[in-house]
Amino acid sequence: MAKKKAAPRKPALLTVRGITRKFAERTILDGVDLDVRAGEAVGVVGPNGSGKSTLLRCIVGADEADAGESTLAGTVLDERLPEIRADLAIVMDDIDFFPDLSVVEHLDLVARAHSQADAEEVVNVVLAEVGLMEVSGQLPSTLSSGQRRRLALASAFVRPRKLLVLDEPEARLDVEGVTWLGDKLVAEKKAGRAVLLVSHDPGLVERVCDRVVRLGPAPEPSDVD
């Protein structure tokens, strides 16, 4: 009996080639390549100082790489381009909120600014998912650090998106919050979205990520299971 041919792999949604970043005489990133396909999550791991957050910032254009290029669906990834903003949602550690808008007003503005269909309904669903419904009328400055992290995540989830880029999204979340986050990211993959994730939580990486890119020196043999 003839064997069935394996289905061809999907083309990469995000393609990163040769990303290099130096600070003074120190090379932080040296020709990093990676691909992320629709419905797939790729984790970036490594010790502190290995350049994980710098890599994400170079990929999305928040920091300028010294060499290399990133493309999203074949278009050079420049967040200033409307077609890129329509497909990309980012959560970094330095996200800003509108200080004079309540939680629900902030999310509604983000959703409508990105032409989200049924913005009001989407915002209400996300508020319930992230557990912020009870504080939806408060200003971001009145929230706890964990609640502000949930608001940052909600700001991404109310947007249309094909690719999620997340820098330590589990930071400042409690155990319940990290469990919810894992559920949400698995659901994002099932919906056909791509996820690029930096995390220090091995459990979250193992649960969500299909592949891992390691930066920095290789772990010692004694550290490998």
C-alpha positions as a Python dict, from the first residue, in 0.01 Angstrom:
ca = {
    (1, 'M'): (0, 0, 0),
    (2, 'A'): (138, 339, -100),
    (3, 'K'): (209, 572, 188),
    (4, 'K'): (19, 897, 206),
    (5, 'K'): (229, 1200, 139),
    (6, 'A'): (275, 1429, 436),
    (7, 'A'): (80, 1753, 407),
    (8, 'P'): (306, 2041, 306),
    (9, 'R'): (394, 2280, 587),
    (10, 'K'): (219, 2612, 588),
    (11, 'P'): (430, 2909, 482),
    (12, 'A'): (552, 3117, 773),
    (13, 'L'): (331, 3407, 876),
    (14, 'L'): (622, 3575, 1057),
    (15, 'T'): (969, 3544, 908),
    (16, 'V'): (1275, 3675, 1092),
    (17, 'R'): (1614, 3665, 926),
    (18, 'G'): (1954, 3773, 1051),
    (19, 'I'): (1847, 4000, 1336),
    (20, 'T'): (2162, 4148, 1487),
    (21, 'R'): (2178, 4407, 1766),
    (22, 'K'): (2485, 4555, 1929),
    (23, 'F'): (2521, 4794, 2221),
    (24, 'A'): (2861, 4964, 2211),
    (25, 'E'): (3108, 4677, 2169),
    (26, 'R'): (2873, 4409, 2296),
    (27, 'T'): (2673, 4194, 2054),
    (28, 'I'): (2338, 4107, 2211),
    (29, 'L'): (2182, 3934, 1911),
    (30, 'D'): (2391, 3775, 1637),
    (31, 'G'): (2201, 3683, 1324),
    (32, 'V'): (1883, 3539, 1479),
    (33, 'D'): (1645, 3355, 1244),
    (34, 'L'): (1300, 3223, 1326),
    (35, 'D'): (965, 3147, 1164),
    (36, 'V'): (617, 3138, 1316),
    (37, 'R'): (326, 2986, 1126),
    (38, 'A'): (-46, 3044, 1167),
    (39, 'G'): (-181, 2824, 1445),
    (40, 'E'): (162, 2787, 1601),
    (41, 'A'): (333, 2929, 1909),
    (42, 'V'): (709, 2976, 1930),
    (43, 'G'): (875, 3046, 2263),
    (44, 'V'): (1193, 3248, 2312),
    (45, 'V'): (1381, 3144, 2624),
    (46, 'G'): (1720, 3206, 2780),
    (47, 'P'): (1890, 3358, 3083),
    (48, 'N'): (1852, 3721, 3187),
    (49, 'G'): (2053, 3946, 2958),
    (50, 'S'): (2046, 3706, 2663),
    (51, 'G'): (1847, 3949, 2448),
    (52, 'K'): (1498, 3799, 2454),
    (53, 'S'): (1309, 4126, 2499),
    (54, 'T'): (1552, 4305, 2265),
    (55, 'L'): (1473, 4048, 1997),
    (56, 'L'): (1099, 4109, 2025),
    (57, 'R'): (1151, 4484, 2016),
    (58, 'C'): (1367, 4454, 1703),
    (59, 'I'): (1112, 4226, 1536),
    (60, 'V'): (821, 4468, 1587),
    (61, 'G'): (1027, 4782, 1521),
    (62, 'A'): (1026, 4923, 1873),
    (63, 'D'): (1406, 4898, 1858),
    (64, 'E'): (1616, 4927, 1543),
    (65, 'A'): (1824, 4622, 1459),
    (66, 'D'): (2175, 4675, 1327),
    (67, 'A'): (2108, 4411, 1063),
    (68, 'G'): (1834, 4174, 958),
    (69, 'E'): (1469, 4194, 866),
    (70, 'S'): (1127, 4075, 981),
    (71, 'T'): (826, 4027, 757),
    (72, 'L'): (462, 3959, 839),
    (73, 'A'): (270, 3781, 563),
    (74, 'G'): (539, 3894, 319),
    (75, 'T'): (534, 4263, 420),
    (76, 'V'): (827, 4420, 602),
    (77, 'L'): (716, 4443, 963),
    (78, 'D'): (678, 4812, 1037),
    (79, 'E'): (411, 4884, 1298),
    (80, 'R'): (351, 5226, 1144),
    (81, 'L'): (195, 5061, 838),
    (82, 'P'): (-186, 5026, 858),
    (83, 'E'): (-178, 4675, 709),
    (84, 'I'): (66, 4564, 979),
    (85, 'R'): (-130, 4723, 1264),
    (86, 'A'): (-440, 4540, 1141),
    (87, 'D'): (-271, 4201, 1185),
    (88, 'L'): (-40, 4251, 1485),
    (89, 'A'): (-108, 4277, 1859),
    (90, 'I'): (178, 4334, 2103),
    (91, 'V'): (215, 4317, 2480),
    (92, 'M'): (542, 4460, 2608),
    (93, 'D'): (632, 4565, 2961),
    (94, 'D'): (616, 4937, 2883),
    (95, 'I'): (260, 4961, 2752),
    (96, 'D'): (87, 5293, 2819),
    (97, 'F'): (-278, 5341, 2909),
    (98, 'F'): (-492, 5647, 2852),
    (99, 'P'): (-477, 5804, 3200),
    (100, 'D'): (-812, 5984, 3182),
    (101, 'L'): (-1010, 5691, 3044),
    (102, 'S'): (-1163, 5414, 3249),
    (103, 'V'): (-1070, 5053, 3182),
    (104, 'V'): (-1373, 4993, 2961),
    (105, 'E'): (-1327, 5326, 2779),
    (106, 'H'): (-962, 5243, 2712),
    (107, 'L'): (-1046, 4903, 2567),
    (108, 'D'): (-1336, 5041, 2363),
    (109, 'L'): (-1109, 5307, 2212),
    (110, 'V'): (-840, 5050, 2127),
    (111, 'A'): (-1096, 4818, 1966),
    (112, 'R'): (-1260, 5092, 1759),
    (113, 'A'): (-925, 5247, 1659),
    (114, 'H'): (-830, 4912, 1508),
    (115, 'S'): (-1166, 4873, 1330),
    (116, 'Q'): (-1277, 4581, 1542),
    (117, 'A'): (-1620, 4462, 1434),
    (118, 'D'): (-1878, 4459, 1716),
    (119, 'A'): (-1634, 4648, 1940),
    (120, 'E'): (-1872, 4679, 2235),
    (121, 'E'): (-1947, 4307, 2242),
    (122, 'V'): (-1580, 4214, 2201),
    (123, 'V'): (-1478, 4446, 2486),
    (124, 'N'): (-1739, 4298, 2720),
    (125, 'V'): (-1630, 3942, 2639),
    (126, 'V'): (-1262, 4025, 2697),
    (127, 'L'): (-1335, 4211, 3021),
    (128, 'A'): (-1506, 3899, 3153),
    (129, 'E'): (-1223, 3674, 3030),
    (130, 'V'): (-949, 3875, 3201),
    (131, 'G'): (-1149, 3925, 3521),
    (132, 'L'): (-1172, 4305, 3505),
    (133, 'M'): (-1547, 4349, 3475),
    (134, 'E'): (-1584, 4462, 3838),
    (135, 'V'): (-1320, 4736, 3793),
    (136, 'S'): (-1417, 4834, 3438),
    (137, 'G'): (-1525, 5182, 3551),
    (138, 'Q'): (-1196, 5259, 3730),
    (139, 'L'): (-895, 5448, 3595),
    (140, 'P'): (-588, 5236, 3513),
    (141, 'S'): (-387, 5421, 3780),
    (142, 'T'): (-615, 5279, 4051),
    (143, 'L'): (-553, 4915, 3953),
    (144, 'S'): (-311, 4676, 4116),
    (145, 'S'): (-2, 4573, 3919),
    (146, 'G'): (-164, 4238, 3838),
    (147, 'Q'): (-480, 4409, 3716),
    (148, 'R'): (-276, 4644, 3498),
    (149, 'R'): (-107, 4341, 3344),
    (150, 'R'): (-448, 4193, 3269),
    (151, 'L'): (-549, 4526, 3112),
    (152, 'A'): (-238, 4517, 2893),
    (153, 'L'): (-333, 4169, 2775),
    (154, 'A'): (-694, 4276, 2722),
    (155, 'S'): (-569, 4564, 2504),
    (156, 'A'): (-424, 4303, 2268),
    (157, 'F'): (-721, 4067, 2278),
    (158, 'V'): (-974, 4335, 2177),
    (159, 'R'): (-783, 4396, 1853),
    (160, 'P'): (-814, 4207, 1525),
    (161, 'R'): (-492, 4003, 1496),
    (162, 'K'): (-310, 3732, 1309),
    (163, 'L'): (5, 3748, 1523),
    (164, 'L'): (47, 3801, 1897),
    (165, 'V'): (389, 3913, 2022),
    (166, 'L'): (410, 3880, 2401),
    (167, 'D'): (699, 3972, 2630),
    (168, 'E'): (664, 3785, 2960),
    (169, 'P'): (283, 3806, 2957),
    (170, 'E'): (268, 3604, 3280),
    (171, 'A'): (454, 3877, 3474),
    (172, 'R'): (264, 3987, 3786),
    (173, 'L'): (-19, 3737, 3727),
    (174, 'D'): (-119, 3503, 4007),
    (175, 'V'): (-143, 3126, 3960),
    (176, 'E'): (-504, 3149, 3846),
    (177, 'G'): (-410, 3422, 3600),
    (178, 'V'): (-128, 3217, 3447),
    (179, 'T'): (-364, 2921, 3408),
    (180, 'W'): (-616, 3145, 3233),
    (181, 'L'): (-340, 3285, 3010),
    (182, 'G'): (-236, 2936, 2904),
    (183, 'D'): (-596, 2851, 2815),
    (184, 'K'): (-628, 3173, 2617),
    (185, 'L'): (-309, 3125, 2416),
    (186, 'V'): (-402, 2766, 2330),
    (187, 'A'): (-738, 2900, 2210),
    (188, 'E'): (-557, 3165, 2003),
    (189, 'K'): (-365, 2889, 1824),
    (190, 'K'): (-683, 2689, 1764),
    (191, 'A'): (-832, 3002, 1607),
    (192, 'G'): (-545, 3001, 1357),
    (193, 'R'): (-341, 3281, 1508),
    (194, 'A'): (35, 3280, 1555),
    (195, 'V'): (202, 3350, 1889),
    (196, 'L'): (560, 3462, 1958),
    (197, 'L'): (623, 3442, 2330),
    (198, 'V'): (905, 3535, 2567),
    (199, 'S'): (854, 3374, 2906),
    (200, 'H'): (1040, 3269, 3220),
    (201, 'D'): (759, 3027, 3314),
    (202, 'P'): (860, 2676, 3198),
    (203, 'G'): (509, 2542, 3258),
    (204, 'L'): (351, 2808, 3036),
    (205, 'V'): (610, 2752, 2762),
    (206, 'E'): (562, 2374, 2771),
    (207, 'R'): (185, 2404, 2756),
    (208, 'V'): (158, 2667, 2485),
    (209, 'C'): (466, 2653, 2261),
    (210, 'D'): (518, 2414, 1972),
    (211, 'R'): (885, 2507, 1934),
    (212, 'V'): (1143, 2695, 2139),
    (213, 'V'): (1426, 2927, 2035),
    (214, 'R'): (1700, 2949, 2297),
    (215, 'L'): (1918, 3258, 2325),
    (216, 'G'): (2243, 3285, 2514),
    (217, 'P'): (2484, 3004, 2602),
    (218, 'A'): (2361, 2648, 2587),
    (219, 'P'): (2264, 2501, 2924),
    (220, 'E'): (2514, 2278, 3100),
    (221, 'P'): (2453, 1903, 3047),
    (222, 'S'): (2354, 1869, 3412),
    (223, 'D'): (2074, 2120, 3354),
    (224, 'V'): (1919, 1921, 3071),
    (225, 'D'): (1649, 1667, 3156),
}
